[in-house]
Amino acid sequence: MMCPGKQPLIIFMIIYTDYFAYLLVLLHLFPWNATSMP
């Protein structure tokens, strides 16, 4: 059984990594669109 105090940290880390992955996708898509479009 995990401590209740650790639960919000895990949820925060999941949300943070999800948001970071979303930012990475945006950063990869925008330069690609900028270079492919004249």
C-alpha positions in Angstrom: 0.0 0.0 0.0 1.3 3.4 -0.9 1.2 6.5 1.3 -1.7 8.9 0.6 0.8 11.7 0.5 2.6 10.2 -2.5 -0.6 9.9 -4.6 -0.8 13.6 -5.7 2.9 13.6 -6.6 2.4 10.6 -8.9 -0.7 12.2 -10.5 1.3 15.5 -10.9 4.2 13.6 -12.5 1.8 11.8 -14.9 0.2 15.1 -15.9 3.6 16.9 -16.2 5.1 14.2 -18.4 1.9 14.1 -20.5 2.1 17.9 -20.9 5.9 17.7 -21.7 5.2 15.1 -24.4 2.5 17.4 -25.9 5.0 20.3 -25.9 7.6 18.1 -27.6 5.1 17.1 -30.3 4.2 20.8 -30.9 7.9 21.8 -31.0 8.6 19.0 -33.6 5.5 19.8 -35.7 5.9 23.6 -35.9 9.5 23.7 -37.3 8.5 21.0 -39.8 5.5 23.0 -40.9 7.6 26.2 -41.2 10.2 24.5 -43.3 7.8 22.6 -45.6 5.7 25.7 -46.2 7.3 28.5 -48.3 
